[in-house]
Amino acid sequence: MSLNTNDGSKVYTPLSLSLYDWWVLKISNNYAWHCNTDKFLIPHFKFHLGSNHMDIGVGTGFYLKKSADKINKITLSDLNVHSLECAKKYISDEKLNSCLCHDIFNRFTDELRGGFDSVSIFYLLHCLPGKVSDKKQAIINITETLKDDGILYGATILGEGVKHNRFGSKLMSVYNKKGIFSNVYDSADSLETMLSSLFEDVSVNIQGTVALFTAKNKK
């Protein structure tokens, strides 16, 4: 199956990125997804941040800005160059290892495999095309970049097994029709099953319609 990742990333133009933090992290998180950014997502990002970290799907760099004092070494990866340019402003030159324009359905280069203590993917999975079983290849490629005891963690909006309010249902419908989201069939169970096939220790916690997950100790 050939998966087109462009629809989920091309929406991030300089204009949309200027509105992203307000619309997604304040309005949508609070009123559509019922997962407060300050209470749940920022602490989740900070808590699992390792010494040598890679952030994939960087958005505006919001979480990087909020965690600047905890970052030691970091690599940024995204398919959208506008997002990369926006995010890297919050990382000092001595902390930024590299800034990659990369499609995660392709493997990372040899020098990036097996070296990261942690990798974060916040609000990335629900933008990837296909069902969770299709998205597994991207997670396999990400997993290859981790040390054996490294941790993959993030958050994703679910489409199945959670109750969306009218606002959330409308956004889900619009975003899935446009290809921005592909998460109608994404559930906590399917996410946990997929991660458990790759990692020994997996945790999936639901807040509103968002799954906050961690996966560590590669199989």
C-alpha positions as CSV (number, residue, x, y, z in Angstrom):
1,M,0.0,0.0,0.0
2,S,1.4,3.4,-1.0
3,L,0.7,6.0,1.6
4,N,0.5,9.7,0.8
5,T,1.8,11.8,3.8
6,N,1.5,15.1,2.1
7,D,-2.1,15.8,2.9
8,G,-1.4,15.7,6.6
9,S,1.5,18.1,6.4
10,K,0.8,20.5,3.6
11,V,-1.8,22.4,5.7
12,Y,1.0,23.9,7.8
13,T,1.7,27.1,5.9
14,P,3.3,30.2,7.6
15,L,-0.2,31.6,8.0
16,S,-1.7,28.4,9.6
17,L,1.3,28.0,11.8
18,S,0.8,31.5,13.1
19,L,-2.7,30.5,14.3
20,Y,-1.8,26.9,15.3
21,D,-1.0,27.4,19.0
22,W,-4.3,29.4,19.6
23,W,-6.6,27.2,17.5
24,V,-5.2,23.7,18.2
25,L,-3.5,24.0,21.6
26,K,-6.0,26.3,23.3
27,I,-9.4,26.2,21.5
28,S,-9.5,22.7,20.1
29,N,-7.7,20.9,22.9
30,N,-10.0,22.5,25.5
31,Y,-13.3,22.4,23.8
32,A,-13.2,19.7,21.1
33,W,-10.7,17.1,22.5
34,H,-11.0,17.9,26.2
35,C,-7.3,17.5,26.8
36,N,-5.9,20.7,28.3
37,T,-2.4,21.5,26.9
38,D,-0.9,22.9,30.1
39,K,-2.3,20.3,32.4
40,F,-1.7,17.1,30.4
41,L,0.4,17.6,27.2
42,I,3.3,19.8,28.4
43,P,4.0,17.7,31.5
44,H,3.9,14.6,29.3
45,F,6.4,16.1,26.9
46,K,8.8,17.3,29.6
47,F,8.7,14.2,31.8
48,H,10.0,11.7,29.2
49,L,12.5,14.0,27.5
50,G,15.8,12.3,27.3
51,S,19.4,13.5,27.0
52,N,19.6,12.9,23.3
53,H,16.1,13.6,21.9
54,M,14.4,13.7,18.5
55,D,11.1,15.5,18.1
56,I,9.1,14.3,15.0
57,G,6.2,16.4,13.7
58,V,7.5,19.6,15.3
59,G,4.5,21.9,14.6
60,T,5.3,25.4,15.8
61,G,8.0,24.2,18.3
62,F,5.5,25.0,21.1
63,Y,6.6,22.0,23.3
64,L,10.3,22.8,22.6
65,K,9.8,26.4,23.8
66,K,8.1,25.2,27.0
67,S,10.9,22.7,27.6
68,A,14.0,24.7,26.5
69,D,15.7,24.4,30.0
70,K,15.4,20.6,29.9
71,I,16.8,20.1,26.4
72,N,20.3,18.8,26.1
73,K,20.8,17.6,22.5
74,I,17.9,17.5,20.0
75,T,17.2,16.6,16.4
76,L,14.1,17.9,14.7
77,S,12.3,16.0,12.0
78,D,9.3,17.0,9.9
79,L,8.0,16.7,6.4
80,N,7.1,20.4,6.3
81,V,10.0,22.9,6.0
82,H,7.8,25.7,7.4
83,S,7.3,23.8,10.6
84,L,11.1,23.1,10.8
85,E,11.9,26.7,10.3
86,C,9.4,27.8,12.9
87,A,10.5,25.2,15.5
88,K,14.2,25.6,15.3
89,K,14.0,29.2,16.5
90,Y,13.5,27.9,20.0
91,I,16.7,25.7,20.0
92,S,20.1,27.2,20.5
93,D,22.8,26.2,18.0
94,E,24.8,24.2,20.5
95,K,21.8,22.0,21.4
96,L,20.5,21.4,17.8
97,N,22.1,18.3,16.3
98,S,20.2,18.4,13.0
99,C,17.0,19.6,11.3
100,L,15.6,16.9,8.9
101,C,13.0,17.2,6.2
102,H,12.0,13.6,6.3
103,D,9.0,11.3,5.5
104,I,8.8,8.8,8.4
105,F,7.4,6.1,6.1
106,N,11.0,5.9,4.9
107,R,13.8,4.6,7.1
108,F,16.2,7.1,8.7
109,T,19.8,7.1,7.7
110,D,22.3,4.7,9.3
111,E,23.8,7.5,11.5
112,L,20.5,8.3,13.0
113,R,19.6,4.7,14.0
114,G,20.1,3.4,17.6
115,G,21.3,6.6,19.2
116,F,18.3,8.4,20.7
117,D,17.3,8.2,24.3
118,S,13.8,9.5,23.5
119,V,11.6,10.4,20.5
120,S,8.4,12.4,20.8
121,I,5.5,12.3,18.3
122,F,2.8,14.7,19.5
123,Y,-0.3,15.0,17.4
124,L,1.4,13.2,14.5
125,L,-0.2,9.7,14.4
126,H,-3.7,11.1,13.7
127,C,-2.3,12.9,10.7
128,L,-0.6,9.9,9.2
129,P,-2.6,8.1,6.4
130,G,-4.3,4.8,6.8
131,K,-5.4,2.8,9.8
132,V,-3.1,2.1,12.8
133,S,-1.9,-1.1,11.1
134,D,-0.8,1.0,8.1
135,K,0.9,3.6,10.4
136,K,3.0,0.8,12.0
137,Q,5.7,1.0,9.3
138,A,6.3,4.6,10.3
139,I,6.6,3.6,14.0
140,I,9.0,0.8,13.0
141,N,11.2,3.4,11.3
142,I,11.1,5.6,14.3
143,T,11.8,2.8,16.7
144,E,15.0,2.0,14.8
145,T,16.4,5.4,15.9
146,L,16.0,4.6,19.6
147,K,18.6,3.0,21.9
148,D,17.5,-0.4,23.2
149,D,16.2,1.1,26.4
150,G,14.9,4.3,24.7
151,I,11.4,5.7,24.9
152,L,8.9,6.7,22.2
153,Y,6.1,8.9,23.5
154,G,3.4,11.2,22.3
155,A,-0.2,12.0,22.0
156,T,-2.8,11.4,19.3
157,I,-6.5,12.1,18.8
158,L,-8.6,9.0,18.6
159,G,-11.6,8.4,16.4
160,E,-12.9,5.1,17.8
161,G,-13.8,4.1,21.3
162,V,-14.1,7.7,22.6
163,K,-17.1,10.0,22.7
164,H,-16.7,13.2,20.7
165,N,-18.9,16.2,21.4
166,R,-20.5,18.1,18.6
167,F,-17.5,20.4,18.1
168,G,-15.1,17.5,18.1
169,S,-17.3,15.5,15.7
170,K,-17.5,18.4,13.3
171,L,-13.7,18.9,13.3
172,M,-13.1,15.2,12.9
173,S,-15.4,15.1,9.9
174,V,-13.9,18.1,8.2
175,Y,-10.3,17.2,8.9
176,N,-10.7,13.6,7.7
177,K,-12.5,14.6,4.5
178,K,-9.6,17.0,3.7
179,G,-7.0,14.4,4.6
180,I,-5.5,16.5,7.4
181,F,-6.5,13.7,9.8
182,S,-6.8,10.0,9.1
183,N,-8.0,8.7,12.4
184,V,-11.7,7.6,12.1
185,Y,-10.7,4.0,13.1
186,D,-7.8,4.8,15.5
187,S,-8.6,3.4,18.9
188,A,-6.7,3.1,22.2
189,D,-6.7,-0.7,21.8
190,S,-5.3,-0.7,18.3
191,L,-2.7,1.8,19.3
192,E,-1.7,-0.3,22.3
193,T,-1.6,-3.5,20.3
194,M,0.6,-1.9,17.6
195,L,3.1,-0.5,20.2
196,S,3.2,-3.7,22.2
197,S,4.3,-5.6,19.1
198,L,7.4,-3.4,19.1
199,F,8.1,-2.6,22.8
200,E,8.1,-4.5,26.0
201,D,6.6,-1.7,28.1
202,V,3.6,0.2,26.8
203,S,1.2,2.6,28.5
204,V,-1.8,4.3,26.9
205,N,-3.8,6.8,29.0
206,I,-7.0,8.6,27.7
207,Q,-7.7,12.2,28.5
208,G,-10.9,13.3,26.7
209,T,-10.5,12.0,23.2
210,V,-6.7,12.0,23.3
211,A,-4.4,9.1,23.9
212,L,-1.2,9.9,25.8
213,F,1.2,7.0,25.3
214,T,4.6,5.8,26.1
215,A,6.5,2.8,24.7
216,K,10.0,1.8,25.9
217,N,12.5,-1.1,25.8
218,K,12.5,-2.3,22.2
219,K,11.7,-5.9,21.4
